[in-house]
């Protein structure tokens, strides 16, 4: 397994889980390019032989099921958990009542396979795990790093403008290889 001798970035222990996985997030304002960056980073981690899982957190309501289908009817009947299984996919749909808060990251991590090497997270910005912020000053939004826990570096398209605003490492958002190398080095040393 890659990184077998490195320290652990995120430790996830739940009653039925003894595994420890690395967790690293990408944070940023809406439209900053979080998903685009992950689209470019994930294949690099996989090419290095890592078993990668992804978590995407959204505050917008969504339902992955189709009204009228058997799995939807099971949920309508009262099942809190429905597992939809096909030839190449397995999907767990867990229902949370409207009056309950959104699940925390620990719940999402707990359902992942034990042999996962790395979990990349988009969202859960207020949760305290290491993350890279994508910051584009031209978008007119304030940076997250002063208030959001866990930001360990900033990738930006305006290095000259952002230099001096933070003591965090600054990475050129257009240099995906450098961002990937920085994250790999960070994960290997923490």
NUFI-680629 format. One record per atom (N, C-alpha, C): residue number from 1; residue in three letters; z, x negated, y negated. Coordinates in steps of 0.001 Angstrom, whole numbers. Atoms other than C-alpha are relative to their C-alpha. Layout:
<sites>
> NUM | ala | Z | X | Y
...
</sites>
This chain:
<sites>
> 1 | unk | 0 | -844 | 1182
> 1 | unk | 0 | 0 | 0
> 1 | unk | 0 | -881 | -1232
> 2 | unk | 26 | 743 | 1258
> 2 | unk | -811 | -1288 | -3468
> 2 | unk | 1341 | 125 | -699
> 3 | unk | -1223 | 43 | 794
> 3 | unk | 2159 | -2187 | -5680
> 3 | unk | 1264 | 75 | 853
> 4 | unk | -1162 | -145 | -872
> 4 | unk | 4520 | -2309 | -2689
> 4 | unk | 1199 | -797 | -497
> 5 | unk | -1118 | 825 | 457
> 5 | unk | 6605 | -5021 | -4334
> 5 | unk | 376 | 245 | -1452
> 6 | unk | -295 | -235 | 1412
> 6 | unk | 6684 | -3544 | -7812
> 6 | unk | 1159 | 970 | -158
> 7 | unk | -1093 | -915 | 292
> 7 | unk | 9473 | -1610 | -9456
> 7 | unk | -542 | 1420 | -98
> 8 | unk | 377 | -1401 | 25
> 8 | unk | 9444 | 2165 | -9623
> 8 | unk | 3 | 499 | -1438
> 9 | unk | 84 | -553 | 1342
> 9 | unk | 8313 | 3949 | -12777
> 9 | unk | 698 | 1345 | -50
> 10 | unk | -643 | -1313 | -37
> 10 | unk | 9358 | 7485 | -11872
> 10 | unk | 620 | 182 | 1364
> 11 | unk | -665 | -212 | -1271
> 11 | unk | 11882 | 8272 | -9172
> 11 | unk | 171 | 1498 | 177
> 12 | unk | -61 | -1419 | -258
> 12 | unk | 11551 | 11709 | -7669
> 12 | unk | 696 | 199 | 1333
> 13 | unk | -740 | -293 | -1219
> 13 | unk | 14181 | 12715 | -5152
> 13 | unk | 382 | 1474 | -18
> 14 | unk | -355 | -1402 | -127
> 14 | unk | 14472 | 16338 | -4057
> 14 | unk | 604 | 178 | 1381
> 15 | unk | -680 | -159 | -1283
> 15 | unk | 16382 | 17816 | -1114
> 15 | unk | -860 | -319 | 1219
> 16 | unk | 852 | 225 | -1167
> 16 | unk | 13391 | 17592 | 1253
> 16 | unk | -973 | -1144 | -204
> 17 | unk | 957 | 1058 | 318
> 17 | unk | 11726 | 14534 | -241
> 17 | unk | 744 | -1318 | -154
> 18 | unk | -635 | 1307 | 88
> 18 | unk | 12703 | 10933 | 265
> 18 | unk | -907 | -1019 | -660
> 19 | unk | 971 | 946 | 538
> 19 | unk | 9607 | 9372 | -1266
> 19 | unk | 252 | -303 | -1467
> 20 | unk | -41 | 415 | 1399
> 20 | unk | 9443 | 7518 | -4520
> 20 | unk | -1439 | -253 | -415
> 21 | unk | 1371 | 167 | 476
> 21 | unk | 6249 | 7662 | -6537
> 21 | unk | 14 | -487 | -1432
> 22 | unk | 179 | 395 | 1392
> 22 | unk | 4971 | 6211 | -9764
> 22 | unk | -608 | 1178 | -746
> 23 | unk | 479 | -1094 | 842
> 23 | unk | 4407 | 8708 | -12544
> 23 | unk | -402 | -600 | -1340
> 24 | unk | 458 | 480 | 1291
> 24 | unk | 2336 | 7960 | -15641
> 24 | unk | -794 | 1109 | -662
> 25 | unk | 629 | -1105 | 697
> 25 | unk | 1197 | 10410 | -18276
> 25 | unk | -937 | -422 | -1111
> 26 | unk | 867 | 127 | 1161
> 26 | unk | -1474 | 10791 | -20898
> 26 | unk | 385 | 1150 | -926
> 27 | unk | -435 | -1008 | 964
> 27 | unk | -276 | 12619 | -24017
> 27 | unk | -861 | -98 | -1244
> 28 | unk | 746 | -14 | 1248
> 28 | unk | -1908 | 13591 | -27259
> 28 | unk | -191 | 1417 | -472
> 29 | unk | 265 | -1313 | 565
> 29 | unk | -2783 | 16456 | -29523
> 29 | unk | -1218 | 617 | 675
> 30 | unk | 1148 | -709 | -542
> 30 | unk | -5266 | 19089 | -28425
> 30 | unk | -1289 | -584 | -581
> 31 | unk | 1278 | 532 | 449
> 31 | unk | -8799 | 17718 | -28580
> 31 | unk | -42 | -1505 | -188
> 32 | unk | -42 | 1452 | 202
> 32 | unk | -7723 | 14071 | -28600
> 32 | unk | -777 | -778 | 1062
> 33 | unk | 754 | 679 | -1051
> 33 | unk | -9507 | 13235 | -25332
> 33 | unk | 814 | -359 | 1225
> 34 | unk | -856 | 298 | -1149
> 34 | unk | -6741 | 13281 | -22730
> 34 | unk | -752 | 146 | 1328
> 35 | unk | 713 | -242 | -1255
> 35 | unk | -8852 | 14804 | -19964
> 35 | unk | -1170 | -968 | 157
> 36 | unk | 1126 | 940 | -50
> 36 | unk | -11843 | 12628 | -20829
> 36 | unk | 476 | -1378 | 451
> 37 | unk | -535 | 1289 | -416
> 37 | unk | -9688 | 9508 | -20482
> 37 | unk | 401 | 30 | 1473
> 38 | unk | -379 | -102 | -1409
> 38 | unk | -8225 | 10700 | -17173
> 38 | unk | -1223 | 15 | 907
> 39 | unk | 1246 | -18 | -783
> 39 | unk | -11766 | 11395 | -15917
> 39 | unk | -509 | -1415 | 268
> 40 | unk | 468 | 1373 | -143
> 40 | unk | -12457 | 7691 | -16421
> 40 | unk | 1013 | -900 | 706
> 41 | unk | -1029 | 829 | -613
> 41 | unk | -9127 | 6288 | -15213
> 41 | unk | 206 | 305 | 1487
> 42 | unk | -308 | -379 | -1384
> 42 | unk | -8602 | 8236 | -11989
> 42 | unk | -926 | -683 | 1007
> 43 | unk | 860 | 692 | -987
> 43 | unk | -11710 | 6871 | -10186
> 43 | unk | 310 | -1491 | 129
> 44 | unk | -351 | 1424 | -75
> 44 | unk | -10569 | 3332 | -11037
> 44 | unk | 1232 | -203 | 889
> 45 | unk | -1188 | 96 | -856
> 45 | unk | -7147 | 3905 | -9453
> 45 | unk | -380 | 246 | 1465
> 46 | unk | 431 | -319 | -1362
> 46 | unk | -8789 | 5473 | -6389
> 46 | unk | -795 | -1163 | 591
> 47 | unk | 796 | 1134 | -481
> 47 | unk | -11252 | 2565 | -6107
> 47 | unk | 893 | -1182 | 381
> 48 | unk | -957 | 1050 | -350
> 48 | unk | -8226 | 257 | -5993
> 48 | unk | 793 | 335 | 1262
> 49 | unk | -649 | -365 | -1253
> 49 | unk | -7091 | 2089 | -2870
> 49 | unk | 1262 | 833 | -148
> 50 | unk | -1199 | -820 | 201
> 50 | unk | -4354 | 4219 | -4419
> 50 | unk | -269 | 1454 | 364
> 51 | unk | 43 | -1442 | -228
> 51 | unk | -3638 | 7756 | -3297
> 51 | unk | 557 | 632 | -1267
> 52 | unk | -337 | -502 | 1329
> 52 | unk | -3621 | 9538 | -6652
> 52 | unk | 112 | 1518 | 36
> 53 | unk | -152 | -1444 | 203
> 53 | unk | -2346 | 13008 | -7478
> 53 | unk | 25 | 250 | -1497
> 54 | unk | 0 | -354 | 1410
> 54 | unk | -2732 | 14787 | -10778
> 54 | unk | 802 | 1264 | -250
> 55 | unk | -708 | -1199 | 444
> 55 | unk | -551 | 17276 | -12604
> 55 | unk | -501 | 317 | -1396
> 56 | unk | 437 | -480 | 1305
> 56 | unk | -1912 | 19303 | -15503
> 56 | unk | 936 | 1140 | -393
> 57 | unk | -913 | -1032 | 484
> 57 | unk | 647 | 21306 | -17484
> 57 | unk | -632 | 709 | -1184
> 58 | unk | 549 | -779 | 1104
> 58 | unk | -494 | 24094 | -19759
> 58 | unk | 1009 | 1054 | -430
> 59 | unk | -864 | -1062 | 522
> 59 | unk | 1394 | 26496 | -21976
> 59 | unk | -736 | 1331 | -14
> 60 | unk | 809 | -1212 | -16
> 60 | unk | -1436 | 28996 | -21695
> 60 | unk | 123 | 644 | 1370
> 61 | unk | -83 | -695 | -1275
> 61 | unk | -1097 | 31650 | -19018
> 61 | unk | -1311 | -118 | 761
> 62 | unk | 1195 | 22 | -832
> 62 | unk | -3513 | 31442 | -16116
> 62 | unk | 380 | 531 | 1371
> 63 | unk | -199 | -460 | -1367
> 63 | unk | -3909 | 32895 | -12649
> 63 | unk | -1171 | -514 | 818
> 64 | unk | 1100 | 568 | -776
> 64 | unk | -5924 | 30913 | -10105
> 64 | unk | -556 | 951 | 1058
> 65 | unk | 399 | -927 | -1051
> 65 | unk | -6218 | 33917 | -7807
> 65 | unk | -1016 | 1014 | -523
> 66 | unk | 998 | -1003 | 334
> 66 | unk | -8857 | 36648 | -7741
> 66 | unk | 549 | 1388 | 336
> 67 | unk | -504 | -1361 | -275
> 67 | unk | -7694 | 40261 | -8134
> 67 | unk | -782 | 672 | 1134
> 68 | unk | 592 | -717 | -1124
> 68 | unk | -8299 | 42253 | -4966
> 68 | unk | -122 | -816 | 1266
> 69 | unk | 100 | 840 | -1187
> 69 | unk | -8518 | 39252 | -2614
> 69 | unk | 1321 | 40 | 780
> 70 | unk | -1184 | -86 | -857
> 70 | unk | -6069 | 38968 | 300
> 70 | unk | 1191 | -759 | -566
> 71 | unk | -1117 | 795 | 534
> 71 | unk | -3991 | 36194 | -1297
> 71 | unk | 594 | 679 | -1239
> 72 | unk | -471 | -730 | 1178
> 72 | unk | -3748 | 38190 | -4541
> 72 | unk | 846 | 1194 | 436
> 73 | unk | -731 | -1167 | -497
> 73 | unk | -2631 | 41253 | -2564
> 73 | unk | 1359 | -414 | 577
> 74 | unk | -1285 | 496 | -508
> 74 | unk | 67 | 39171 | -832
> 74 | unk | 970 | -212 | -1152
> 75 | unk | -854 | 233 | 1174
> 75 | unk | 1393 | 38134 | -4240
> 75 | unk | 413 | 1312 | -635
> 76 | unk | -325 | -1308 | 561
> 76 | unk | 1207 | 41703 | -5521
> 76 | unk | 1039 | 714 | 850
> 77 | unk | -959 | -598 | -917
> 77 | unk | 3177 | 42754 | -2447
> 77 | unk | 1397 | -590 | -108
> 78 | unk | -1320 | 577 | 201
> 78 | unk | 6027 | 40437 | -3423
> 78 | unk | 187 | -1424 | 473
> 79 | unk | -147 | 1397 | -426
> 79 | unk | 5353 | 37021 | -1910
> 79 | unk | 164 | -887 | -1236
> 80 | unk | -176 | 959 | 1094
> 80 | unk | 6726 | 34359 | -4241
> 80 | unk | -906 | -1208 | 167
> 81 | unk | 865 | 1130 | -317
> 81 | unk | 4639 | 31690 | -2513
> 81 | unk | -1104 | 473 | 928
> 82 | unk | 1137 | -275 | -863
> 82 | unk | 1163 | 32068 | -1043
> 82 | unk | -782 | -1305 | 108
> 83 | unk | 807 | 1189 | -222
> 83 | unk | -737 | 29186 | 515
> 83 | unk | -1381 | 468 | 446
> 84 | unk | 1390 | -334 | -301
> 84 | unk | -4501 | 29613 | 489
> 84 | unk | -629 | -1238 | 639
> 85 | unk | 529 | 1136 | -745
> 85 | unk | -6168 | 27395 | 3095
> 85 | unk | -1457 | 258 | 354
> 86 | unk | 1413 | -49 | -375
> 86 | unk | -9874 | 26716 | 3553
> 86 | unk | -352 | -1257 | 765
> 87 | unk | 454 | 1143 | -795
> 87 | unk | -11948 | 24141 | 5395
> 87 | unk | 343 | -1336 | -659
> 88 | unk | -222 | 1263 | 695
> 88 | unk | -11412 | 21458 | 2717
> 88 | unk | 1068 | 61 | -1084
> 89 | unk | -980 | -141 | 1072
> 89 | unk | -8657 | 22790 | 430
> 89 | unk | 1246 | 738 | 477
> 90 | unk | -1247 | -718 | -187
> 90 | unk | -5057 | 23928 | 469
> 90 | unk | 595 | 190 | -1391
> 91 | unk | -538 | -301 | 1318
> 91 | unk | -3642 | 25648 | -2598
> 91 | unk | 1293 | 783 | 149
> 92 | unk | -1263 | -726 | 45
> 92 | unk | -30 | 26663 | -3111
> 92 | unk | 47 | 765 | -1316
> 93 | unk | -177 | -825 | 1194
> 93 | unk | 358 | 29554 | -5524
> 93 | unk | 1432 | 505 | 26
> 94 | unk | -1408 | -396 | 95
> 94 | unk | 3983 | 29995 | -6539
> 94 | unk | 143 | 837 | -1259
> 95 | unk | -153 | -909 | 1131
> 95 | unk | 4815 | 32918 | -8775
> 95 | unk | 1366 | -190 | -657
> 96 | unk | -1230 | 84 | 784
> 96 | unk | 7397 | 32562 | -11543
> 96 | unk | 60 | 1233 | -896
> 97 | unk | -114 | -1200 | 837
> 97 | unk | 8667 | 35735 | -13233
> 97 | unk | -106 | -333 | -1486
> 98 | unk | 197 | 180 | 1444
> 98 | unk | 7910 | 36189 | -16941
> 98 | unk | 1274 | -437 | -709
> 99 | unk | -1263 | 305 | 684
> 99 | unk | 11604 | 35891 | -17843
> 99 | unk | 568 | -1375 | 375
> 100 | unk | -439 | 1340 | -400
> 100 | unk | 11915 | 32444 | -16223
> 100 | unk | -788 | -1047 | -776
> 101 | unk | 743 | 1071 | 694
> 101 | unk | 11012 | 29192 | -17980
> 101 | unk | -1066 | -610 | 912
> 102 | unk | 1045 | 702 | -732
> 102 | unk | 7942 | 27241 | -16966
> 102 | unk | 635 | -1068 | 889
> 103 | unk | -571 | 1025 | -883
> 103 | unk | 8599 | 24925 | -14008
> 103 | unk | 6 | -1370 | -664
> 104 | unk | -108 | 1371 | 505
> 104 | unk | 9753 | 21433 | -14909
> 104 | unk | -853 | -918 | 874
> 105 | unk | 865 | 937 | -720
> 105 | unk | 7801 | 18392 | -13807
> 105 | unk | 538 | -333 | 1391
> 106 | unk | -582 | 295 | -1307
> 106 | unk | 10224 | 17736 | -10940
> 106 | unk | -449 | 975 | 1072
> 107 | unk | 477 | -989 | -969
> 107 | unk | 9147 | 20971 | -9260
> 107 | unk | -1440 | -278 | 412
> 108 | unk | 1394 | 320 | -316
> 108 | unk | 5493 | 19989 | -9489
> 108 | unk | -79 | -1254 | 870
> 109 | unk | 3 | 1239 | -780
> 109 | unk | 6211 | 16503 | -8166
> 109 | unk | 495 | 229 | 1425
> 110 | unk | -607 | -233 | -1307
> 110 | unk | 8256 | 17887 | -5274
> 110 | unk | -980 | 560 | 1028
> 111 | unk | 939 | -576 | -961
> 111 | unk | 5255 | 19661 | -3714
> 111 | unk | -1128 | -961 | 380
> 112 | unk | 1058 | 963 | -304
> 112 | unk | 3033 | 16577 | -3636
> 112 | unk | 273 | -723 | 1315
> 113 | unk | -188 | 727 | -1254
> 113 | unk | 2441 | 14651 | -401
> 113 | unk | 861 | -1249 | -191
> 114 | unk | -918 | 1144 | 58
> 114 | unk | 4956 | 11938 | 381
> 114 | unk | -712 | -1342 | -109
> 115 | unk | 703 | 1282 | 23
> 115 | unk | 2288 | 9263 | 650
> 115 | unk | -775 | -234 | -1299
> 116 | unk | 650 | 179 | 1291
> 116 | unk | 1168 | 9622 | -2973
> 116 | unk | 475 | -1303 | -637
> 117 | unk | -342 | 1263 | 658
> 117 | unk | 1038 | 6241 | -4731
> 117 | unk | 225 | 159 | -1498
> 118 | unk | -41 | -158 | 1452
> 118 | unk | 513 | 7422 | -8294
> 118 | unk | -256 | 1455 | -360
> 119 | unk | 224 | -1332 | 548
> 119 | unk | 844 | 10729 | -10108
> 119 | unk | -352 | -178 | -1472
> 120 | unk | 390 | 10 | 1405
> 120 | unk | -1098 | 11006 | -13357
> 120 | unk | 263 | 1400 | -546
> 121 | unk | -436 | -1267 | 576
> 121 | unk | 169 | 13711 | -15676
> 121 | unk | -664 | 205 | -1351
> 122 | unk | 477 | -422 | 1308
> 122 | unk | -1533 | 15510 | -18518
> 122 | unk | 860 | 1195 | -390
> 123 | unk | -948 | -1033 | 400
> 123 | unk | 1042 | 17570 | -20355
> 123 | unk | 1419 | -468 | 256
> 124 | unk | -1423 | 311 | -125
> 124 | unk | 4809 | 17733 | -20001
> 124 | unk | 394 | -1093 | -999
> 125 | unk | -226 | 1089 | 953
> 125 | unk | 4888 | 15638 | -23163
> 125 | unk | 1463 | -172 | -369
> 126 | unk | -1410 | 124 | 365
> 126 | unk | 8574 | 16398 | -23793
> 126 | unk | 857 | -519 | 1146
> 127 | unk | -731 | 573 | -1126
> 127 | unk | 9585 | 15170 | -20338
> 127 | unk | 3 | -1520 | -151
> 128 | unk | -179 | 1438 | 214
> 128 | unk | 10857 | 11607 | -20282
> 128 | unk | -487 | -818 | 1189
> 129 | unk | 608 | 935 | -947
> 129 | unk | 8485 | 9546 | -18146
> 129 | unk | -1022 | -795 | -798
> 130 | unk | 911 | 837 | 785
> 130 | unk | 6123 | 6760 | -19255
> 130 | unk | -1339 | 677 | -229
> 131 | unk | 1287 | -594 | 328
> 131 | unk | 3016 | 7903 | -21051
> 131 | unk | -709 | -791 | -1087
> 132 | unk | 873 | 580 | 1011
> 132 | unk | 133 | 6642 | -23123
> 132 | unk | -390 | 1134 | -937
> 133 | unk | 437 | -1005 | 960
> 133 | unk | -539 | 8558 | -26318
> 133 | unk | -1414 | -321 | -466
> 134 | unk | 1304 | 122 | 647
> 134 | unk | -4098 | 9130 | -27445
> 134 | unk | 186 | 539 | -1405
> 135 | unk | -195 | -385 | 1399
> 135 | unk | -3964 | 9201 | -31231
> 135 | unk | -1274 | -260 | -788
> 136 | unk | 1204 | 72 | 837
> 136 | unk | -6965 | 9934 | -33436
> 136 | unk | 383 | 482 | -1400
> 137 | unk | -406 | -402 | 1346
> 137 | unk | -5928 | 9919 | -37118
> 137 | unk | -964 | 978 | -669
> 138 | unk | 994 | -876 | 625
> 138 | unk | -9169 | 11662 | -38124
> 138 | unk | 187 | 1468 | 386
> 139 | unk | -261 | -1382 | -404
> 139 | unk | -7990 | 14769 | -36243
> 139 | unk | 1010 | 688 | -917
> 140 | unk | -934 | -578 | 953
> 140 | unk | -5370 | 15239 | -38960
> 140 | unk | 1351 | 403 | 570
> 141 | unk | -1292 | -319 | -620
> 141 | unk | -2426 | 15561 | -36561
> 141 | unk | 914 | -1207 | -93
> 142 | unk | -963 | 1101 | 49
> 142 | unk | 744 | 13508 | -36750
> 142 | unk | 125 | -630 | 1388
> 143 | unk | -176 | 641 | -1310
> 143 | unk | 1381 | 10966 | -34003
> 143 | unk | 1215 | 570 | 723
> 144 | unk | -1106 | -495 | -822
> 144 | unk | 3654 | 11961 | -31138
> 144 | unk | 1099 | -1039 | 168
> 145 | unk | -935 | 1041 | -419
> 145 | unk | 5315 | 8577 | -30560
> 145 | unk | 1332 | -12 | -739
> 146 | unk | -1333 | 50 | 614
> 146 | unk | 8085 | 8940 | -33169
> 146 | unk | 1007 | 966 | 630
> 147 | unk | -929 | -1021 | -496
> 147 | unk | 9527 | 12009 | -31433
> 147 | unk | -101 | 284 | 1490
> 148 | unk | 203 | -325 | -1410
> 148 | unk | 8080 | 12367 | -27938
> 148 | unk | 556 | -1126 | 866
> 149 | unk | -571 | 1054 | -842
> 149 | unk | 10082 | 10526 | -25259
> 149 | unk | -1021 | -601 | 959
> 150 | unk | 788 | 655 | -1035
> 150 | unk | 8444 | 8007 | -22972
> 150 | unk | -1310 | -620 | -428
> 151 | unk | 1263 | 610 | 419
> 151 | unk | 5461 | 6917 | -25079
> 151 | unk | 183 | -1515 | 5
> 152 | unk | -140 | 1456 | -156
> 152 | unk | 4968 | 3263 | -24105
> 152 | unk | -1152 | -773 | -623
> 153 | unk | 1153 | 636 | 646
> 153 | unk | 1592 | 2561 | -25755
> 153 | unk | -844 | 1088 | -648
> 154 | unk | 870 | -929 | 724
> 154 | unk | -1019 | 4137 | -28011
> 154 | unk | -1437 | -476 | 141
> 155 | unk | 1442 | 267 | -9
> 155 | unk | -4777 | 4307 | -27452
> 155 | unk | -583 | 755 | -1185
> 156 | unk | 513 | -611 | 1220
> 156 | unk | -6650 | 4990 | -30659
> 156 | unk | -1422 | -453 | -291
> 157 | unk | 1333 | 357 | 457
> 157 | unk | -10090 | 4999 | -32192
> 157 | unk | 48 | -590 | -1406
> 158 | unk | -176 | 539 | 1353
> 158 | unk | -8639 | 3578 | -35430
> 158 | unk | 1101 | -1056 | 3
> 159 | unk | -1016 | 1053 | -149
> 159 | unk | -6752 | 391 | -34532
> 159 | unk | 450 | -534 | -1360
> 160 | unk | -361 | 565 | 1303
> 160 | unk | -6878 | -1010 | -38082
> 160 | unk | 893 | 949 | -786
> 161 | unk | -785 | -994 | 728
> 161 | unk | -5485 | 2219 | -39526
> 161 | unk | 1392 | 185 | 602
> 162 | unk | -1271 | -264 | -681
> 162 | unk | -2709 | 2552 | -36935
> 162 | unk | 881 | -1251 | 47
> 163 | unk | -776 | 1236 | 6
> 163 | unk | -1655 | -1116 | -36974
> 163 | unk | 1015 | 58 | -1149
> 164 | unk | -1049 | -50 | 1010
> 164 | unk | 1645 | -1315 | -38837
> 164 | unk | 778 | 1309 | 6
> 165 | unk | -711 | -1282 | -86
> 165 | unk | 2602 | 2308 | -38085
> 165 | unk | 945 | 54 | 1191
> 166 | unk | -822 | -5 | -1204
> 166 | unk | 4173 | 1475 | -34738
> 166 | unk | 125 | -1422 | 550
> 167 | unk | -160 | 1277 | -690
> 167 | unk | 5522 | -1455 | -32766
> 167 | unk | -481 | 95 | 1444
> 168 | unk | 515 | -179 | -1356
> 168 | unk | 4084 | 8 | -29551
> 168 | unk | -1326 | -748 | 156
> 169 | unk | 1310 | 616 | -228
> 169 | unk | 1112 | -1751 | -27952
> 169 | unk | -1111 | 969 | -401
> 170 | unk | 1159 | -797 | 406
> 170 | unk | -2175 | -501 | -29430
> 170 | unk | -1201 | -403 | 836
> 171 | unk | 1168 | 230 | -837
> 171 | unk | -5271 | -133 | -27255
> 171 | unk | -1199 | 699 | -624
> 172 | unk | 1240 | -567 | 521
> 172 | unk | -8858 | 497 | -28293
> 172 | unk | -466 | 1102 | 948
> 173 | unk | 356 | -1147 | -822
> 173 | unk | -9743 | 3970 | -27025
> 173 | unk | -1392 | -118 | 602
> 174 | unk | 1358 | 152 | -536
> 174 | unk | -13359 | 2903 | -26477
> 174 | unk | -76 | -1045 | 1116
> 175 | unk | -2 | 1046 | -1035
> 175 | unk | -12350 | 74 | -24109
> 175 | unk | 789 | 482 | 1214
> 176 | unk | -660 | -614 | -1155
> 176 | unk | -11550 | 1971 | -20915
> 176 | unk | 501 | -1065 | 974
> 177 | unk | -446 | 1062 | -912
> 177 | unk | -11360 | -1228 | -18837
> 177 | unk | 1310 | -617 | -480
> 178 | unk | -1239 | 571 | 543
> 178 | unk | -8677 | -2632 | -21163
> 178 | unk | 1162 | 980 | 146
> 179 | unk | -1061 | -1014 | -173
> 179 | unk | -6709 | 641 | -21057
> 179 | unk | 440 | 28 | 1449
> 180 | unk | -315 | -5 | -1426
> 180 | unk | -6922 | 692 | -17278
> 180 | unk | 827 | -1230 | 390
> 181 | unk | -727 | 1233 | -312
> 181 | unk | -5786 | -2936 | -17031
> 181 | unk | 1413 | 40 | -567
> 182 | unk | -1333 | -71 | 608
> 182 | unk | -2898 | -2307 | -19417
> 182 | unk | 908 | 910 | 828
> 183 | unk | -812 | -928 | -801
> 183 | unk | -1694 | 690 | -17391
> 183 | unk | 357 | -637 | 1333
> 184 | unk | -282 | 660 | -1282
> 184 | unk | -2014 | -1250 | -14121
> 184 | unk | 1096 | -1047 | -165
> 185 | unk | -1019 | 1031 | 249
> 185 | unk | -13 | -4139 | -15565
> 185 | unk | 1359 | 639 | -281
> 186 | unk | -1263 | -689 | 297
> 186 | unk | 2608 | -1756 | -16932
> 186 | unk | 641 | 537 | 1264
> 187 | unk | -543 | -570 | -1237
> 187 | unk | 2997 | 42 | -13612
> 187 | unk | 496 | -1079 | 960
> 188 | unk | -412 | 1089 | -888
> 188 | unk | 3223 | -3252 | -11728
> 188 | unk | 1292 | -663 | -451
> 189 | unk | -1188 | 693 | 509
> 189 | unk | 5992 | -4540 | -13989
> 189 | unk | 1190 | 917 | -257
> 190 | unk | -1112 | -944 | 223
> 190 | unk | 8147 | -1398 | -14214
> 190 | unk | 293 | 801 | 1247
</sites>
